Amino acid sequence: MQIQSFSLVWSIIIYGSIVLLIFLFPRSRIFINRAFDFSVLKKPQTYLIMFIALMTIFIANLIIFNRTLTSMFDFWTREYSYSYTSLLDNIELFQFLIYTVIIAPIMEEVLFRIPISIWMNRLTYFILALLISSILFGFIHPEYPLFGFVLGVSFGFTYKLSRSIVPAILIHVIWNIFSLFYFNYI
């Protein structure tokens, strides 16, 4: 199995360039400012929405990857013999973790959910925007495109129901942390 080299610098350059392009347009800046509403974290229904989204993602994971709940038990008890990150030195491992847990969730949610807010004046536009962004989200995760699509839909509905990108980012962070252990990356 060939492992791609990981470069945090190139990821920051690529995502940073895309975000910079978004910020060049005044209308995009307005939507981004509205999307980062932290006050939704004071509302109990936000946590219910996040819980339902995480359960949806977890159940979809079990179905799409043909796993069982007992494989979840194996996750807690198995011995680790090989992991992707065992081939990384300490600096690369740190960069990989920072990218996976912090940078990727923030940048991916900004790139894939904020454009939804531009088109979501009516329900039909929201559904179309959600489908397009979720398909694109699946494409940038080529190792699991169908599951990437489900992730995109879950994050998109979380964003729509909470009216803030913050819960979607938090769910993305939680899922990425869980995935690091569940898929034996660390």
Secondary structure, DSSP 8 states (H G I E B T S, - for coil): -------HHHHHHHHHHHHHHHHHSHHHHHHHHHH--GGGGGSHHHHHHHHHHHHHHHHHHHHHTT--HHHHHHHHH------GGGGS-HHHHHHHHHIIIIIHHHHHHHHHHHHHHHHTTSHHHHHHHHHHHHHHHHHT-TTSHHHHHHHHHHHHHHHHHHTSHHHHHHHHHHHHHHHHHHTT--
